[in-house]
Amino acid sequence: MSQLSKNQVTLFDTSIATNNVGDEIIMDAVNREIYNVFAANRICRVASHDKIGISGLSLIRHSDFGIVGGSNILSSKMNKYKQWKLDLFDVFFIPKNVLLLGVGWRQYQQQTNLYTKTILQRILTTEALHSVRDKYTQQKLADIGIHNVINTGCPTMWTLTKTHCDTIPKTKSDKVVFTLTDYDCDEKADKQLVDILLRNYKEVYFWPQGRLDASYLQRLTDAKIHIVNPNLKSYDFFLENNDCDYIGTRLHGGIRALQKGRRTVIIGIDNRAIEKQKDFNLPVVLRSEIDTIENIINSDLTLDIAIPLEDINRWKNQFSK
């Protein structure tokens, strides 16, 4: 940042006004990186999933950057899918200083519409490199003329180095914690997953990452399954104090398990997990291949996650200039 730096950054916080605890996992990693990179700066926050308001717009205007932290917050039709609660009024008052950090694109989508192209070209900075979570997102931005973008993966993965992954057990535990996804149900495949886990583990635990995950599980089975309380602190405590595996459809529930050193298989149900598997070799099995899970559970698992450390450091180091 220049000598005329405002010495302030404002973070679009994706964990505010959400019922998905996965957003907290993302922001935990975003906060870690922001506090490291911008240690000498004032760090302010506005909600991304709710209206910004006049005070929030003022914070962004008086910041060097408004940083968007993670989540699949971009889409081809931002006028219809408004996870990021921006409108044309906001865009008029936001300077061209918005910076992406580990951001992703919602689902596989067709051509980006003019409304979205106009908003993103209007607010995304051209003075720094943006960080996105996969090549698909990078390409979607390139398609609308935004090329100052590098693929760093999601910040939740930045600590999953070879040294860390080598500490994760390769063989099956007696316990498993699993997840399901309330907004993307496949009752046949999801019930098959539950039945496989009940057959192969002595103790089975379920963590409801989303608001309706627990009620969805009740529709699938009446088997005795232990429930981990539906908040991040309880999930962390469980992972830190139990020798267990993680298997489930919640991407960031699985990444959290990897962060905590637990043997993990993520069931891929959308572009987020699928693209991370393509780009970084995250341990993902498609839900359409659920028949293979039993064999995978009972085999040795060796992680070979490829973290793009060079590009991660490029994103971090650009601010020291």
Order of alpha helices (4+ residues) and beta strands (2+ residues): beta-alpha-beta-alpha-beta-alpha-beta-alpha-beta-alpha-beta-alpha-beta-alpha-beta-alpha-beta-alpha-beta-alpha-beta-alpha-beta-alpha-alpha
